[in-house]
Amino acid sequence: MRSIMYVCICHRISDTRLREEVECGARRFEDLQARTGVGTCCGACEPFAREFVEKCGRHSASPLAVVTA
């Protein structure tokens, strides 16, 4: 069983949620932000969320396999 990692503590957004949004078409950080609110409060999660969507975009055939740390 895979553990859940919270990316955004302010809005309780997990890496699983970000993956789901990428699967549904989010291709840029701004897409994730509009769909989830990630990076709209304190901003501490923004660097990870930007890297996450960038890496998933490069591996769009299999976004679930990317970024699992």
Secondary structure, DSSP 8 states (H G I E B T S, - for coil): -----EEETTTTEEHHHHHHHHHTT--SHHHHHHHH-TTSSS-TTHHHHHHHHHHHHHTTT-GGGS---
